Amino acid sequence: MHKKLWIPGPTEVKEDVLKEQAKPLFGHRSNDFTLLYDSVLTQLREFFKTEQHVLVLTASGTLFMDITARNLITPVGKALCCVNGSFSGRMYEAIVDSGRIASKLEVEWGKAVTVEMIKERLDTSDYEVVTICYNETSTGVKADLQAIGNLLKNYPDTLLVVDAVSSMGGDMLLPDEWGTDLIFASTQKCFALPAGLAIGIVSQRALDRAKEVPSKGLYINLEKILGYYEKKKQTPSTPNISLLFALDYKLKLMLAEGAENIFKRHKEMADYTHEWALKHGFGLFAEEGYRSVTVTTVENKLEKDVGELNKGLAEKNLVVANGYGKLKGLTFRIGHMGDHTLDGLKELLGAIEEVWNL
Ligand SMILES: Cc1ncc(COP(=O)(O)O)c(C=O)c1O
């Protein structure tokens, strides 16, 4: 029996979206593919109000961490990685593992890296790239991306790279206005599709940097991928067309709902979950003022058994997520992203109350 996914990704995929993947295929060098890919990119540009380069890779979001390391940092340059959880830490590891130099700006899990902290580092050293996670899924902390983008406008040689895997398409995001240089996501989170595609929005500055960087590899070479699209309106290697059908369809639905309304729906769900948690004597793990709208990390102050909770929820065909890594048992996470609604959330929270006798 299917359990409704209230985890912070992969999230619930609607039946009509799943069915889009069953459409008959065509070749990726056909005009049909050009039309499909162009439709996807055009809709992404419209949704995110961007004139930057847009690309969709057949990959999960992590590939963009390798892309950052191999395309945007020269062998003599260095990156500043803001780290406040597992996923932001992964970006640092990806960069170092590619033989590039990176420094960490690290704060405790549950806290946000602030504009002031970044400014202090940028004023004392030169960095080619600053990396930040817009929505740290391991802790439920959201960065003040707009303010960080504004700060970076004063450092024209420093690119802003943003992991927006668990908030792009759910939380507000304006790449051009906020001044991001590479912002990326995976389809299995707020886009409410199966995993397998990664979406990136790339500034011209970032592409110019990539042109200066040697040995960028093949599958992850931004210059090649964007150059191929420029010339042929296609992808250099064989894409997952079935998922692109689903993404094309989903973007039509997202544009019809509207970015502002989608954001409002997510914010409402987050606010409701926060109030519910506090009312029942739990805490909120993320620091105030920096709480995610797509995932709530509930501090398990009542010391309830999260494993037992999911056993009980399974009988009601529901599932939430335990705390991430070292936070297992100490927290649990409710992913209210994608197509979820406040009504569905109320049912879930009611079910949690029943299982735990709250
Ligand atoms: C913030 C964040 N970054 C990166 C990733 C990794 O994304 P993927 O599994 O699509 O490679 C995740 C996955 O949960 C995430 O939440």
The ligand as an SDF file (V2000), in Angstrom:
LIG
                    3D

 16 16  0  0  0  0  0  0  0  0999 V2000
   19.7320   20.6800    0.2920 C   0  0  0  0  0  0  0  0  0  0  0  0
   20.0720   19.4460   -0.4730 C   0  0  0  0  0  0  0  0  0  0  0  0
   21.1520   19.4720   -1.2720 N   0  0  0  0  0  0  0  0  0  0  0  0
   21.5110   18.4040   -1.9980 C   0  0  0  0  0  0  0  0  0  0  0  0
   20.7940   17.2310   -1.9440 C   0  0  0  0  0  0  0  0  0  0  0  0
   21.1940   16.0860   -2.7850 C   0  0  0  0  0  0  0  0  0  0  0  0
   20.3220   16.0640   -3.8820 O   0  0  0  0  0  0  0  0  0  0  0  0
   20.2090   14.8000   -4.8200 P   0  0  0  0  0  0  0  0  0  0  0  0
   19.8770   13.6410   -3.9430 O   0  0  0  0  0  0  0  0  0  0  0  0
   19.0970   15.1770   -5.7760 O   0  0  0  0  0  0  0  0  0  0  0  0
   21.5070   14.6380   -5.5030 O   0  0  0  0  0  0  0  0  0  0  0  0
   19.6600   17.1500   -1.1170 C   0  0  0  0  0  0  0  0  0  0  0  0
   18.9040   15.9040   -1.0080 C   0  0  0  0  0  0  0  0  0  0  0  0
   18.1100   15.7000   -0.1330 O   0  0  0  0  0  0  0  0  0  0  0  0
   19.2980   18.2870   -0.3750 C   0  0  0  0  0  0  0  0  0  0  0  0
   18.2170   18.2680    0.4110 O   0  0  0  0  0  0  0  0  0  0  0  0
  1  2  1  0
  2  3  1  0
  2 15  2  0
  3  4  2  0
  4  5  1  0
  5  6  1  0
  5 12  2  0
  6  7  1  0
  7  8  1  0
  8  9  2  0
  8 10  1  0
  8 11  1  0
 12 13  1  0
 12 15  1  0
 13 14  2  0
 15 16  1  0
M  END
$$$$
